[in-house]
Amino acid sequence: MTALKKFTTAKEAKLANKLFHPDIKQEATRNGYGAGIVAAAEKNPNIVVLCADLTDSTRNMDFKKRFPGRFIQMGIHEQLLASLGAGLAMAGKIPFITSYAMFCPGRAWEQIRTNICLNDTNVKIIGSHAGVSVGPDGATHQAIEDIAIMRPIPNITIIAPCDVIEAKKATMAVAKANGPFYVRYAREKTPVFTTKKSPFKIGKAETFRNGRDVAIIACGPLLYNALKAADELAAEGVECAVINSHTIKPLDEKALLAAAKKYRAIVTVEEHQITGGLGGAIAEYLAKTYPVPMEFIGVPNAFGESGEPNELVEKFGMGVSAIVHAVQKVLKRKSPAA
């Protein structure tokens, strides 16, 4: 699927039924990284992978098996993971440094800031197990502040793929691009709703559904919840555009400005703290260019907790019903047409 439009024809209704079928294929976005890093490494011998004692969990096992001489097991030394990655990049390699997002960038933030980004080195930071959908691992392992701590650092590009197919594309794309990147992946299986033909370009937002009343702008696997919410709202006569802003830094400012002018009301959706994430970045940009009423879906300044992934998404107000409510709320404050 390259894009969803208003479901007005039998063909489009059939597509919607397939997209929202209970048995839709599900797979974790971290698997997309695992497949993407092997594919990228087959084309570029300078790609190396460093891992902080989490080879299987971060989906590096296939890379290790395929390229044992290009895989470095660091043990539980995330700060050294970042520093060694910077050194390898300065020597001409393309290092992918991998751990849980809570520990890298979380634990290695200063080394990422100073050794990687200050020197503008070609290091790719892979943060797995991001968001509350880590589930039973609980608050200590649920990275919901990672985008916020990375966004202020100069030179970094931040990406959150929406499904396993886009995750593979993102991995291969950052392997070709120069400079520091942070890509966050999820542990839990989530719906697979894009295809190999779906467009992906770093820094370019994609419209997955056209609308009339409100723009829902999302990143990561919760983009699927945004599409489901838009489908439910359509039955009530509210037509929402759904935009995939997979690149959080730099934002696709052209697309965001066009959405603000066209829809005049925006809801942002992310599996991250409301403060400092995608919603905050969009609000900062629109505040100085084209302010419109906004609502923000994300974790409301709270720590995560143990539980089943879907239960936690609902508990912290990131489910479909919460998005529907946010759209209804922002519609009451929608800016008048120019």
N, C-alpha and C positions, 0 to 999 in steps of 0.2 A: 504494500500500500504506500503510495507516494503522498496522498493527501485525502482528507475526508471533506466532503462538502455537505450542504444541507440535504438531508435524505428526502428527496421529493419523487424519485422514480423507484420502480420495482427493483432495478439493479442496485441502487444505492441502499435501499432497505435490506436487500439480501446481504450486502456488505456489512451493514450495521449488525445484523443478526449474527453473522460470522464473527465479527470483532468482539461482540459482547457475549458470546456463547460461554456457558459455564465451563466447557471443556477446552477452552482456548489453550494452546500450548504455553507452558510456563518454563522459564529457565533463568538462572541468576545472571546478572550482567557481568559478574566476575568471570564467568565462563567465556564471555566475549573477549575479555582481556587475554585469557589463556590461549585462545585460538589466534587472536590477533598478534600476540607477541611472537609466536612461532612463525606465522606467515611473514611478518616483517623481518624477522631474523634470517629467514631463508634468502631474502633479497639483499640484506645488508650485513656483512660480516663484522661490522663495528658495533653492532648491538650486543650489549651484555646485560645480564640481570643480576641484581643483588637482592637478597632476601633476608629478613630478620626472623629466622626460625619458624617460618610459617609457609613452607613450600606448597603444601597441598591446599591449605585454606586460601592462599592468594592465587591459586591456579597456575603455579610455576612448574608443576611436575613434568608436564610435557616438554617444556623448554629445557629443563634440566636433563631429561632423557635424550633429547635431540641434540643439545649443544652443551655437553658437560664441561667443556673447557671454557665456556663463556658464562658459566653460572657460579656465583660466589655466595656461599652460605655464611652470613655474618654472625648468626646467633642473635641474642637479645641485646643488640647495641644499635638502637635507632639513630643516635647522634652520629656514631661512626658510619653508619649506613649512608647518611646524607653527605658527610664530609668526604668519604671515599668516593662516592658517586661524583662529587664535584671534581675531585682529582682525576678520575678516569676521563671525565668529559674534557678537562684541560689537556689530556694526553691524546685526544682525538676519538675516544670511544663515545658511544651513545648509551649511557647507563639508564636502565629502568630500576628505580629503587622501590621496593615493595614491602608493605606491611599492612596491618589494620590502620584505617584512617585515624583512629584514636591515638595511635603511637607514631605514625608518620603520615601527616605532618604534626600531629599533636605533641609528641615528646621531642621531636627533632626540629621544632620551629626555629630556634635561633640559628642552628646550622644551615637550615634551608634558606633563611633570610640572608645570612652573611656569606656562607661559602658557595651556595648555589645561585641565589638571585642577585646579590650585590655584584658578583663576578659575571653575571649573565651567562652561566654555563648551560650546556645542552643536556640537562638532566630531566628525566621524566619521572615524576613522583606519582606512584600508584597507591591510592588509599582504598583498600578493600573494607568491606563490612561497615559502610557508612550508613547513618540514619538509625532510627529506632527499630527498623525491621530486622536488625540483628537478633532481636527477640530475647530469648532466655539469658543471654550473656549479660544483660542488664546495663545499668547506667555507666559503669566503668568502661564498657567496650562500645558504647553507642556514640559515635562521632556525629554530633549535631551542631557543632560549632566550627567545623573545619573550614568551610567556605569563608566564614567571617574572619578567621585568623589569617587566611591566605590572601584575601582580596586586597588588603592595604599594601602588600609587598610589591614594589616595582618589578617589572619585567616578567611576572608570572602570568600564564594563561590558565584558566580554570574551566574544566569541562565535566558535565554530569550526563552521561548517556541515558536514554530512556528505556532501552531494552537490550537484550543480548546481541542482536544484530548490529545495532548502532554502537554498542560497546566495542565490538570487533573493528568497526570502521574507525572509531575514535582512536583506538590503540594504534592502528596502522597509519593513521593520519599524523599523529603526534610523533611517530617514529621518523617520518619524513621531514617534519617541520623543525626549525632551529629554535633553541632557547628553552627556558624552564617551563614545564607544564605540570599542572596537578590535575589528575583525572580520578574521580571518585566512583567507586563501584559498590553494588549491593551484594549482600550475602544470600538473601532469600530469593527463591524463585519468584519471578514476576512475569506478567503476560508478555508474549512476543507479538507485537502488533505493527512492526515495520517489516520491510522486505529488503532483499539485496539491492533492489532498484530504488529504494527510498533515498532521496538526496541527503548527503551529509557533507558539510564544509565547515571547517573551523571558523568561528566568528559569524556564521550566518544562521539566523533563526528561520525555522520553516513553519508555514501555516498548515496544520493538519486538518483543520475544519474552518470553513468560512462561516460568517455570521452576520448579525445586524445590530445587536443590542449591547453586547459586552465582549471584551477580549479576555480570555483566560490564558495567562502566560505561565508555563510550567517548565520544570527541568527534572530529569531523572525518571525513575519508574512511576512516580505519581502523575506523570502526564496521562497515563491510562485512566486514572480516576477523573482527571479533568475531562477527558473525552466522554466517559460515562455520565458525568454530571451534565455535560452539554447535551447529550442525548435525552436525558430525563427532562431537562429544561425545555427542550424543543417540543416535547409533548404538551407543555404548558403555554406554548406560543412565544417562548423566549429563545432567541437564536444567538448562540455564543460562538465566536471565533475561538479556536484553540491553537496556540502557538507554542512550538517547541523551541525554547531558548536553551539549548544544550550547552552553549558557550556562555558562561556567566561573566567571564572577563577575558577579552573585551566583549561588551554587549554589542549586539547588532543594533546600533542606535538608529539607523535609518528605518529598520522595520518597527522598532518600538515607537518612534515618533509618528510613523504612518498609522499604527494601531491606535495611539492616543487620539489622533485627529479624527480617525474614522469612527471609533466606537465610543470615545469620550467617557469610558469607565473601564477599569482594569481590575482583575483579580489575579494575584500571583500564587503559585502552588509549588511547594518544595518540601522535601523531607529533611528539614534543617531548622534551626532556630529562626524565628521570624526576624530577629535582629541580625543584621549584617549579611544576610544571604542574597538570593536572587531578588526577592522583593525589595530589600533595602537598596540594592544597586539600581533597580529600575526606578524606584522613587527618587533617588538622588539625581538621576539623569533627567527625569521628567519635571522635577521641581524647578529646574533652571531652563527648561525648553518649552514644555507644554503641560502644565499641571492639570491632572484630571482626578476625580475621586478614585480611590483604590481601597481594596481589601486584601489582607494577607493571610494565606493559609500556610501554616508551619507550626513548629513547636513553640508554645507561648511562654518563653523564658522559664523553662523548667528542665530538670534533669530527666533522663529516660528512666525506665525501670524494666524489670523482668516481666516477660509475658509472651504470648504468641504474637508473631509479627503483625498480622492483620488486626488483632485486638489493640495493639499499641498504636497503630495508625489511626484507628477510630478514637481511642482514648484521648490522643493528643490533637484531635480536631483536624485530621487530614484525609478523612474519608469522603466518599461521594456526597453524602448528605451535607457535610460541612461546606463543601464547595458550592453546592446548590444554594445553601443559606447565604453564603458570602455574595453570590451573584445577585440574589434577591435584595440583599442589603445595599449593595453598591448601586443598584438600579434606582433606588430611592434618592440617591444623591448625584445621579448622572448629570454631567454638564450639558447645558442646552446646546443645540447645534449652532455653529458659528454663522 
